[in-house]
């Protein structure tokens, strides 16, 4: 016989459900707002012009391809840096470091994740960019590489925190069983613990991608803000401009309801779709890995 819920339990249940539904509602409202403000750009600017390679709004050139390629190259560069450092640090904290050292390092990593991005941007301008210009003999240190290095450092705390929690969730019996079968410490980590925490580690990487692709101030301060196509490998050593930096730098200067205004919202819509696609892919990968694990266990 089911126990009837008290009024307090009913209230708490309703509040929790409302909070859960509100997250979906807020995302839908943001999406509809971007659609309302961004879709008119398709009627005011030809699609071929939007997909052109020149961004110069003063002369009505609204090609967004340089902004998309700039965001992609900075994000990919950041993840190439953040992924190995983040996962390696999470493995160290969870599997190797003594408890006293872990109690010191983990709060420091989380503190790094809480630093304002504008502060990291100042450090990038004052220290990182001059170093890259001198070390690599570049005309300017404000390049995609500077943005990738800075965003990689910003994404590392996110990856470390989530991946370390996923590794901690792996049952200790998995490790003990591998060691009992003769596996070494490293074999246990790379062939047992990490595969068992695969879904959590993938989630950490995808959230790291979301953290980098949505970053604004830091990347705007150190990438040079040059709207040029970034399709060559050498583009990593040249200035670029990202979608987020463009919106942040130019939204305050446009007239409400103008073509320029609608194009900026269209860029925001494209960014929203890219972020949504990344999250859908992450959810799909995690779901497949969980399904595969359940089949193996059954």
C-alpha positions as CSV (number, residue, x, y, z in Angstrom):
1,X,0.0,0.0,0.0
2,X,1.5,3.3,-1.1
3,X,2.0,6.0,1.6
4,X,0.2,9.3,0.8
5,X,2.5,12.2,0.3
6,X,2.4,15.0,2.8
7,X,1.9,18.6,1.7
8,X,5.6,19.4,2.2
9,X,6.7,16.5,0.0
10,X,4.1,17.4,-2.6
11,X,5.4,21.0,-2.6
12,X,9.0,19.9,-2.9
13,X,8.2,17.6,-5.7
14,X,6.4,20.3,-7.6
15,X,9.3,22.8,-7.1
16,X,11.8,20.2,-8.3
17,X,9.7,19.4,-11.4
18,X,9.2,23.1,-12.1
19,X,13.0,23.8,-11.9
20,X,13.6,20.9,-14.3
21,X,11.0,22.0,-16.8
22,X,12.2,25.6,-16.5
23,X,15.6,24.7,-17.9
24,X,14.0,23.4,-21.1
25,X,11.7,26.4,-21.3
26,X,14.5,28.9,-20.9
27,X,16.5,27.2,-23.7
28,X,13.5,27.2,-26.0
29,X,12.8,30.9,-25.2
30,X,16.4,31.8,-26.1
31,X,16.2,29.8,-29.3
32,X,12.9,31.5,-30.3
33,X,14.3,34.9,-29.5
34,X,17.4,34.2,-31.7
35,X,15.1,33.0,-34.5
36,X,12.9,36.1,-34.3
37,X,15.9,38.5,-34.4
38,X,18.2,36.4,-36.6
39,X,16.1,34.9,-39.3
40,X,15.2,38.3,-40.9
41,X,18.9,38.5,-41.9
42,X,18.1,35.8,-44.5
43,X,15.6,38.1,-46.2
44,X,17.8,41.2,-46.1
45,X,21.1,39.6,-47.1
46,X,21.5,36.9,-49.7
47,X,22.6,33.5,-48.4
48,X,25.5,33.5,-50.8
49,X,26.7,36.8,-49.3
50,X,26.3,35.5,-45.8
51,X,28.5,32.6,-46.7
52,X,31.1,34.7,-48.4
53,X,34.6,35.4,-47.1
54,X,34.5,39.1,-46.4
55,X,33.2,40.7,-43.2
56,X,33.1,44.4,-43.5
57,X,29.6,45.6,-42.3
58,X,30.3,49.3,-43.0
59,X,30.2,48.5,-46.8
60,X,27.4,45.9,-46.3
61,X,29.7,42.9,-46.6
62,X,28.4,40.3,-44.1
63,X,30.3,37.2,-44.9
64,X,30.4,35.1,-41.7
65,X,32.7,32.3,-42.9
66,X,35.8,34.0,-41.5
67,X,34.1,34.2,-38.1
68,X,33.1,30.5,-38.2
69,X,36.5,29.3,-39.3
70,X,38.1,31.5,-36.6
71,X,36.0,30.0,-33.9
72,X,36.7,26.5,-35.1
73,X,40.5,26.8,-35.3
74,X,40.7,28.4,-31.9
75,X,38.3,25.8,-30.3
76,X,40.2,22.9,-31.9
77,X,43.5,24.3,-30.8
78,X,42.2,24.8,-27.3
79,X,40.9,21.2,-27.1
80,X,44.2,19.7,-28.4
81,X,45.8,21.4,-25.4
82,X,43.1,21.0,-22.8
83,X,42.2,17.3,-23.5
84,X,45.5,15.7,-22.6
85,X,46.3,18.1,-19.8
86,X,42.8,17.8,-18.3
87,X,42.5,14.0,-18.5
88,X,46.1,13.5,-17.3
89,X,45.5,15.8,-14.3
90,X,42.2,14.0,-13.5
91,X,44.0,10.6,-13.6
92,X,46.8,11.9,-11.4
93,X,44.4,13.3,-8.8
94,X,42.1,10.2,-8.8
95,X,44.6,7.4,-9.2
96,X,48.1,8.4,-8.3
97,X,48.4,11.4,-6.0
98,X,48.4,10.8,-2.2
99,X,45.3,12.0,-0.4
100,X,47.0,15.0,1.2
101,X,48.2,16.3,-2.1
102,X,44.8,15.8,-3.7
103,X,43.2,17.8,-1.0
104,X,45.5,20.7,-2.0
105,X,45.5,20.4,-5.8
106,X,41.8,19.9,-6.4
107,X,40.7,23.2,-4.7
108,X,43.5,25.0,-6.6
109,X,42.2,23.6,-9.9
110,X,38.6,24.6,-9.1
111,X,39.9,28.1,-8.1
112,X,41.6,28.4,-11.5
113,X,38.2,27.6,-13.1
114,X,36.6,30.5,-11.1
115,X,39.0,33.2,-12.3
116,X,37.3,35.8,-14.4
117,X,38.0,35.4,-18.1
118,X,38.8,39.1,-18.5
119,X,41.7,38.7,-15.9
120,X,43.1,35.8,-18.0
121,X,42.7,38.0,-21.0
122,X,44.9,40.7,-19.4
123,X,47.5,38.1,-18.6
124,X,47.3,36.9,-22.2
125,X,47.9,40.4,-23.5
126,X,50.7,41.3,-21.1
127,X,52.6,38.0,-20.9
128,X,51.4,35.3,-23.4
129,X,51.2,37.5,-26.6
130,X,54.6,39.2,-26.2
131,X,56.2,35.8,-25.4
132,X,54.7,34.2,-28.6
133,X,55.7,37.2,-30.7
134,X,59.3,37.0,-29.5
135,X,59.7,33.2,-29.3
136,X,58.1,32.5,-32.7
137,X,59.4,35.7,-34.4
138,X,55.9,36.7,-35.4
139,X,54.7,40.2,-36.5
140,X,52.2,40.1,-33.6
141,X,51.5,37.8,-30.7
142,X,47.8,38.4,-30.9
143,X,47.0,35.2,-32.9
144,X,44.8,32.2,-32.9
145,X,47.6,30.3,-31.1
146,X,47.4,32.8,-28.2
147,X,43.6,32.3,-28.1
148,X,43.9,28.5,-28.2
149,X,46.5,28.4,-25.4
150,X,44.4,30.7,-23.2
151,X,41.1,28.9,-23.9
152,X,42.9,25.6,-23.3
153,X,43.9,26.8,-19.8
154,X,40.3,28.0,-19.2
155,X,38.8,24.6,-20.3
156,X,41.3,22.5,-18.2
157,X,39.5,23.0,-14.8
158,X,36.2,22.0,-16.3
159,X,37.6,18.8,-17.8
160,X,39.6,18.0,-14.6
161,X,36.6,18.4,-12.3
162,X,34.1,16.3,-14.2
163,X,36.6,13.6,-15.4
164,X,38.0,13.2,-11.9
165,X,34.5,12.7,-10.5
166,X,33.8,10.1,-13.2
167,X,37.0,8.2,-12.3
168,X,36.1,8.3,-8.6
169,X,32.8,6.7,-9.4
170,X,34.5,3.6,-10.8
171,X,34.1,0.8,-8.3
172,X,37.2,-0.1,-6.4
173,X,36.6,-3.7,-7.2
174,X,37.5,-3.0,-10.8
175,X,40.9,-1.9,-9.8
176,X,41.4,-4.7,-7.3
177,X,40.3,-7.3,-9.9
178,X,42.8,-6.0,-12.5
179,X,45.6,-6.0,-10.0
180,X,44.7,-9.5,-8.8
181,X,45.0,-10.7,-12.5
182,X,48.5,-9.4,-12.6
183,X,48.0,-6.0,-14.3
184,X,50.4,-3.2,-13.3
185,X,49.2,0.1,-11.9
186,X,49.3,1.9,-15.3
187,X,47.7,-1.0,-17.1
188,X,44.8,-0.9,-14.6
189,X,44.4,2.9,-15.2
190,X,44.5,2.9,-19.0
191,X,42.7,-0.4,-19.7
192,X,40.3,-0.7,-16.8
193,X,39.6,2.6,-15.0
194,X,39.5,4.9,-17.9
195,X,37.3,2.7,-20.1
196,X,34.9,2.2,-17.2
197,X,34.7,6.0,-16.8
198,X,34.4,6.6,-20.5
199,X,31.0,8.3,-20.5
200,X,32.0,10.7,-17.8
201,X,35.3,11.5,-19.5
202,X,33.5,12.2,-22.8
203,X,31.1,14.4,-21.0
204,X,34.0,16.4,-19.6
205,X,35.5,16.8,-23.0
206,X,32.2,18.0,-24.6
207,X,31.6,20.4,-21.8
208,X,35.2,21.7,-22.3
209,X,34.4,22.2,-26.0
210,X,31.2,24.1,-24.9
211,X,33.3,26.2,-22.5
212,X,35.8,27.2,-25.2
213,X,33.4,27.8,-28.1
214,X,31.3,30.1,-25.9
215,X,34.1,32.1,-24.4
216,X,34.1,35.8,-25.3
217,X,36.2,38.3,-23.4
218,X,39.5,36.3,-23.2
219,X,39.4,35.3,-26.8
220,X,38.5,38.8,-28.0
221,X,41.5,40.2,-26.2
222,X,44.2,38.0,-27.5
223,X,43.3,36.8,-31.0
224,X,43.8,40.0,-32.9
225,X,40.2,40.3,-34.1
226,X,41.0,40.1,-37.8
227,X,38.1,38.7,-39.8
228,X,40.1,36.5,-42.2
229,X,39.6,32.9,-43.4
230,X,41.4,30.4,-41.1
231,X,41.6,27.4,-43.3
232,X,45.3,26.8,-43.5
233,X,47.6,25.3,-40.9
234,X,49.6,28.5,-40.8
235,X,46.4,30.4,-39.8
236,X,47.1,29.3,-36.2
237,X,49.9,31.8,-36.2
238,X,47.8,34.6,-37.6
239,X,45.2,36.9,-36.1
240,X,41.6,35.7,-36.4
241,X,38.1,36.7,-35.2
242,X,35.6,34.4,-33.5
243,X,31.8,34.6,-33.6
244,X,31.5,35.4,-29.9
245,X,34.1,38.2,-30.1
246,X,32.2,39.7,-33.1
247,X,28.9,39.8,-31.2
248,X,30.5,41.3,-28.1
249,X,32.5,43.9,-29.9
250,X,29.9,45.1,-32.3
251,X,26.4,44.6,-30.8
252,X,26.6,47.9,-28.9
253,X,27.3,49.9,-32.0
254,X,24.4,48.8,-34.3
255,X,21.0,50.3,-34.7
256,X,18.1,48.2,-33.4
257,X,16.3,46.5,-36.2
258,X,19.0,47.2,-38.9
259,X,20.4,44.6,-41.2
260,X,23.6,44.7,-39.3
261,X,21.7,44.0,-36.1
262,X,19.9,41.0,-37.6
263,X,23.1,39.6,-39.0
264,X,24.7,39.7,-35.5
265,X,21.7,37.8,-34.1
266,X,22.0,35.3,-37.0
267,X,25.6,34.7,-36.0
268,X,24.3,34.1,-32.4
269,X,21.8,31.6,-33.9
270,X,24.6,29.8,-35.8
271,X,26.6,29.6,-32.5
272,X,23.6,28.3,-30.7
273,X,23.1,25.5,-33.3
274,X,26.8,24.6,-33.1
275,X,26.7,24.3,-29.3
276,X,23.4,22.3,-29.5
277,X,25.0,19.9,-32.1
278,X,28.0,19.4,-29.8
279,X,25.7,18.6,-26.8
280,X,23.6,16.2,-28.9
281,X,26.7,14.4,-30.1
282,X,28.0,14.2,-26.5
283,X,24.7,12.8,-25.3
284,X,24.6,10.3,-28.2
285,X,28.1,9.1,-27.5
286,X,27.5,8.8,-23.7
287,X,24.2,6.9,-24.3
288,X,25.9,4.5,-26.7
289,X,28.7,3.8,-24.3
290,X,26.3,3.2,-21.5
291,X,24.2,0.8,-23.7
292,X,27.4,-1.1,-24.7
293,X,28.5,-1.4,-21.1
294,X,25.1,-2.7,-20.0
295,X,25.2,-5.3,-22.8
296,X,28.6,-6.4,-21.7
297,X,27.5,-6.7,-18.1
298,X,24.4,-8.6,-19.0
